[in-house]
Amino acid sequence: MYYIYVDPALLGVSLEFFAFPGYTQLSNTVQCLANIQSLRGTPPPVRIGGTTQDRATYNASEPLPARFTVSDPTQAPTTLTYGPSFFTLASQLPGNVTIGLNRQLNNEANTLSAAQQAVSAMPNLFAIELGNEPEFYASGSPIIPAGQSWSPTTDAASQQKWHQDLRNTIGKSIGQGAVYLQPPTWGTAELIPKIPNAISSIFSFSGHSYPQSACGGASTNLQTLQSHTGIISYTSQYKVEATAAHNAGKHYFLAETNSATCGGGGISPTFGAALWIMDYSLQAVLNGVERLYFHQGTIANCAYCWWGQNIVDGPYYGAAFLSQAIGTDGHSVAMLDSGTDSTVIYGIFSSSGLPLRVLIINTAFFNGTGTRSSVTVPLTNIQNTIPVTAQRLTAPAATSVVPTGGTSPITLAGRTFTPACTSSGTQVVENVSVISGSANVTVAASEALLVFIRP
């Protein structure tokens, strides 16, 4: 059995740069973050960045956190400015904060000025990114040197210089390098050998990752998303990237991830996405990822967001249930299933190696029609003197979604999250019968069960 340490701040959120001030104005943001903090004992980390960080220009005289104009509230701005109060808002977040700054426009003096303000205003500043997914910089981007093509080698030279200059300007190694979406061609393992003079200036490396795409009308598939074998296969790519970072003595994070690109499409607000988050996150851990930041984009147009205006969406239930599974005392995790079918079993262990809880996810797809199958999972070597209980995360179907302003069809131990992100309803705790140190628990298709085997 292979155990691996779980970071207390494993689950974080990535807030799109221009939308960040708007998220601070949502009444449920504070509560949703506080819920995760209560379950894990550590505030969830926040990354502020995304496509619009490379469209943003810092203005030390700007009174607003961010200034931009859009004709449609569902769209992101093509250009924006932001001021010192942007960092003041970020300083009020309870956890560690990573800030993504502009590199594409090639105004290094402006970016370094913003970095200085961030360091000055934010005691919770964790890292600074310089550019977002640079592999997608267009041919006319100012950062591309005249007469040169943009390639991993060209980008590496740029990253090396900018990270060195960042350290020299602010006096600390706080840069987060790579920030790529397309490994291995554009990846941490490819970048590190090309930037030997900047390694000491970098605090961490990160990648971005989305299993599916909803861009340009592309189709998405929920059954494929929540497939356990599919998740195992997809997350195996992280091992090379994480190993490269760790061998260089640096952290490795997924600084931006979610179910599907371009806002997520129809699969993303579903209960199936909640099941995916749990399995996906723990498989990422098993492959060396220390933290995952789930992206939240344009508030009025964000299928994969955990919460929004007057709603707490289905994926948040997965984040909450996983946070409860790991808890404040969970130190390490081990995969206990074969990895060859739809039954997912993870053991959560204390720092001394004692088994605490077992998380079971039945990823068999159920769309709400026909007979719902189930699986019975045997648990052995249980101490008979310890009462064993369980809590269930369930919904009518994998395709279930939470209606805006309405009651959630998804329940976590019989309870739901209100639009304000508070818990509502009577908690349902199931008693598990243990006979001679063994027990059997049943989990329906597209459902999860958390078994507490130690108080």
SVG drawing of the C-alpha trace seen along z (x, -y; Angstrom):
<svg xmlns="http://www.w3.org/2000/svg" viewBox="-36 -59 59 71">
<polyline fill="none" stroke="black" stroke-width="0.4" points="0.0,0.0 1.4,-3.4 0.8,-6.3 1.5,-9.9 1.3,-13.1 -1.7,-15.4 -1.1,-19.2 -3.4,-20.9 -4.2,-23.4 -4.8,-20.8 -8.0,-22.3 -7.8,-25.9 -9.6,-28.2 -8.3,-30.2 -10.2,-33.4 -10.1,-35.0 -8.0,-38.2 -10.6,-40.7 -13.4,-39.0 -11.6,-38.8 -13.1,-42.1 -16.5,-40.9 -16.1,-37.6 -15.2,-39.6 -18.6,-41.3 -20.6,-38.1 -22.2,-37.4 -21.4,-33.7 -17.7,-33.9 -16.5,-34.3 -18.8,-31.5 -17.8,-29.1 -14.1,-29.6 -14.8,-29.4 -16.5,-26.0 -13.5,-24.5 -11.2,-26.1 -13.4,-24.6 -13.2,-21.1 -9.4,-21.2 -8.2,-23.5 -6.4,-25.6 -7.8,-28.4 -8.0,-27.3 -5.3,-29.0 -6.4,-31.4 -4.7,-32.1 -5.8,-35.3 -5.0,-35.1 -5.9,-33.7 -6.2,-35.0 -7.0,-38.6 -3.9,-39.0 -2.1,-39.3 -4.5,-42.1 -4.1,-44.1 -2.0,-47.2 -1.2,-48.4 -1.9,-52.1 -0.7,-53.3 -3.2,-56.2 -6.3,-54.1 -8.8,-54.4 -10.8,-51.2 -9.5,-47.7 -10.1,-47.1 -11.5,-49.3 -12.8,-47.8 -15.8,-48.0 -17.7,-45.1 -20.8,-45.3 -22.0,-41.9 -21.6,-40.8 -21.0,-37.3 -17.7,-38.3 -14.3,-39.1 -12.7,-42.5 -10.0,-42.8 -8.1,-45.3 -8.2,-46.6 -6.4,-48.6 -6.1,-48.0 -4.9,-49.9 -3.4,-49.4 -6.8,-48.5 -6.8,-45.3 -4.0,-44.1 -5.8,-45.4 -8.7,-43.2 -6.4,-40.3 -4.8,-40.9 -8.1,-40.3 -8.4,-36.7 -7.7,-34.3 -5.3,-32.0 -2.2,-32.1 -2.6,-34.1 -0.8,-33.7 -1.0,-36.7 -0.7,-36.4 0.8,-39.5 1.2,-40.5 4.1,-39.4 2.5,-39.3 2.5,-43.1 6.2,-43.2 6.0,-46.1 8.3,-44.7 8.6,-48.0 4.8,-48.1 4.7,-44.5 7.5,-44.9 5.8,-48.0 2.7,-45.9 4.8,-43.2 6.3,-45.7 2.8,-46.9 1.6,-43.3 4.6,-42.6 3.9,-45.8 0.2,-45.3 -0.2,-41.5 1.2,-39.7 -0.5,-36.6 1.3,-36.8 2.5,-33.3 3.8,-33.5 3.8,-35.7 3.2,-34.4 4.6,-36.2 2.2,-35.5 -0.5,-33.0 -0.3,-30.1 2.4,-31.7 2.2,-29.0 -1.0,-30.8 0.6,-34.2 -0.4,-35.4 2.2,-36.1 1.8,-39.9 2.3,-39.8 4.8,-42.5 6.7,-39.9 7.9,-38.1 11.3,-39.4 11.5,-41.1 12.5,-38.7 12.0,-35.6 9.3,-33.0 7.7,-32.2 8.7,-28.7 9.5,-27.0 13.1,-28.1 12.2,-31.7 9.7,-31.7 12.3,-30.1 14.7,-33.0 12.0,-35.4 11.0,-33.6 14.6,-33.4 15.1,-37.1 11.8,-38.2 12.1,-35.9 15.6,-37.1 14.5,-40.7 11.5,-40.0 13.8,-38.6 16.2,-41.5 13.4,-44.0 11.5,-42.7 14.4,-40.9 12.8,-37.4 12.3,-34.3 8.6,-34.3 8.1,-33.6 5.9,-30.7 7.3,-29.4 6.0,-27.6 2.2,-28.2 1.7,-26.1 -1.4,-24.2 0.3,-21.9 3.0,-19.6 5.3,-18.1 6.2,-20.5 5.3,-23.4 5.9,-22.1 7.8,-22.3 10.1,-19.4 11.0,-21.0 11.5,-24.5 13.8,-23.8 16.9,-22.8 16.6,-26.0 16.5,-28.4 19.5,-27.4 20.2,-31.0 16.6,-31.6 16.0,-28.4 17.1,-30.2 14.6,-33.0 11.7,-30.7 9.6,-29.4 7.3,-27.0 6.3,-25.7 2.7,-25.2 0.7,-23.7 -2.8,-24.2 -5.1,-21.3 -8.6,-20.6 -9.6,-17.0 -12.1,-18.2 -12.8,-21.3 -16.0,-23.3 -14.3,-25.8 -15.8,-26.6 -18.8,-24.4 -16.7,-21.3 -18.7,-18.5 -18.2,-17.3 -19.0,-14.0 -19.9,-13.6 -19.6,-9.8 -16.1,-10.1 -15.2,-12.8 -16.2,-10.8 -14.6,-7.6 -12.2,-6.3 -9.9,-4.5 -10.0,-7.6 -9.0,-9.8 -6.1,-7.5 -4.9,-7.6 -5.3,-11.4 -3.5,-12.3 -0.5,-10.1 0.9,-12.9 1.5,-15.0 4.2,-12.7 6.9,-13.8 6.1,-17.5 5.9,-17.2 9.1,-15.1 11.0,-17.7 10.0,-20.5 10.7,-18.4 14.1,-17.4 14.9,-21.1 13.8,-21.6 10.6,-23.4 6.9,-23.0 4.5,-21.8 0.9,-22.9 -2.0,-22.8 -2.5,-26.6 -5.5,-26.4 -7.7,-23.4 -11.3,-22.3 -13.5,-20.0 -13.5,-21.6 -12.0,-24.7 -14.0,-27.8 -16.2,-27.8 -16.9,-24.2 -19.9,-23.4 -22.9,-21.3 -21.0,-18.7 -19.4,-21.1 -22.2,-22.2 -23.4,-18.6 -23.2,-16.2 -21.0,-14.0 -18.4,-16.8 -18.5,-16.7 -17.6,-13.0 -14.9,-13.8 -13.3,-16.5 -12.7,-14.0 -11.2,-11.2 -9.3,-13.7 -7.8,-15.6 -6.5,-12.5 -5.1,-11.0 -3.3,-14.3 -1.8,-13.9 -0.7,-10.4 1.2,-11.8 3.0,-14.5 0.7,-17.5 0.7,-19.4 -2.2,-21.7 -5.0,-22.2 -6.6,-25.5 -10.1,-25.1 -10.8,-27.9 -13.7,-30.3 -14.2,-32.6 -16.7,-35.2 -19.4,-35.4 -22.3,-35.6 -21.0,-32.8 -19.3,-30.1 -20.6,-26.5 -17.7,-25.1 -17.7,-27.6 -18.2,-26.3 -20.4,-29.2 -21.9,-32.3 -24.6,-34.9 -27.4,-33.3 -26.1,-29.7 -23.8,-27.1 -23.2,-24.7 -22.8,-20.9 -19.0,-20.7 -18.7,-22.5 -20.3,-19.5 -17.4,-17.4 -14.9,-19.8 -16.7,-19.9 -17.0,-16.1 -13.3,-15.6 -12.3,-18.2 -14.4,-16.4 -12.8,-13.1 -9.3,-14.3 -10.3,-16.4 -8.0,-18.3 -6.2,-15.1 -5.7,-13.4 -2.0,-13.3 -1.7,-10.8 -3.8,-9.0 -3.6,-5.6 -5.6,-4.2 -7.1,-0.9 -8.9,0.2 -7.5,2.0 -7.9,-1.0 -9.5,1.2 -13.2,0.6 -15.7,-2.0 -15.3,-1.4 -13.0,-4.0 -11.6,-3.4 -9.2,-5.7 -7.9,-5.3 -7.2,-8.4 -4.4,-8.0 -3.1,-9.9 0.5,-11.1 1.2,-8.0 -0.3,-5.8 -3.6,-4.9 -6.6,-4.5 -9.1,-7.2 -11.7,-7.2 -12.4,-5.4 -13.8,-7.3 -15.7,-5.2 -16.9,-6.6 -19.0,-4.6 -18.2,-6.2 -20.6,-4.0 -22.6,-6.5 -26.3,-6.9 -28.3,-9.5 -31.6,-9.1 -33.3,-6.6 -33.7,-2.8 -32.5,-0.8 -29.7,-2.3 -27.0,0.3 -24.9,0.4 -21.7,2.0 -21.0,3.6 -17.6,2.9 -16.1,5.1 -14.1,3.5 -11.8,5.6 -9.5,5.4 -11.8,2.9 -11.5,2.6 -14.8,3.9 -14.6,1.5 -14.9,-1.5 -18.4,-2.6 -18.3,-2.8 -20.5,-5.4 -20.9,-6.7 -22.1,-9.8 -23.4,-9.7 -23.0,-12.2 -25.8,-11.6 -28.2,-13.0 -30.9,-11.7 -28.4,-11.3 -24.9,-12.2 -26.6,-14.8 -28.4,-16.6 -27.7,-20.3 -28.6,-22.9 -31.2,-25.5 -30.3,-29.1 -31.9,-30.3 -33.6,-27.0 -33.2,-23.9 -30.3,-21.5 -31.1,-18.0 -27.7,-17.1 -27.3,-16.2 -24.2,-15.8 -25.2,-13.6 -28.8,-14.6 -28.0,-18.3 -27.7,-20.9 -25.9,-24.2 -28.1,-27.3 -27.4,-30.0 -25.5,-31.7 -23.3,-28.6 -24.6,-27.8 -25.6,-24.2 -29.4,-23.5 -31.3,-20.4 -30.9,-17.6 -27.6,-15.6 -28.0,-11.9 -25.4,-9.7 -25.6,-6.0 -24.5,-3.2 -22.3,-0.5 -22.6,3.0 -19.2,4.5 -19.0,8.3 -15.7,9.9 -13.8,6.9 -15.5,6.8 -18.3,4.7 -20.0,4.3 -21.2,1.0 -23.3,0.3 -22.8,-2.6 -25.1,-3.3 -24.0,-4.2 -22.9,-7.9 -22.7,-8.2 -20.1,-8.5 -19.8,-7.3 -17.4,-8.3 -16.9,-5.7 -15.6,-6.8 -13.6,-4.0 -12.0,-6.0 -13.6,-8.7"/>
</svg>
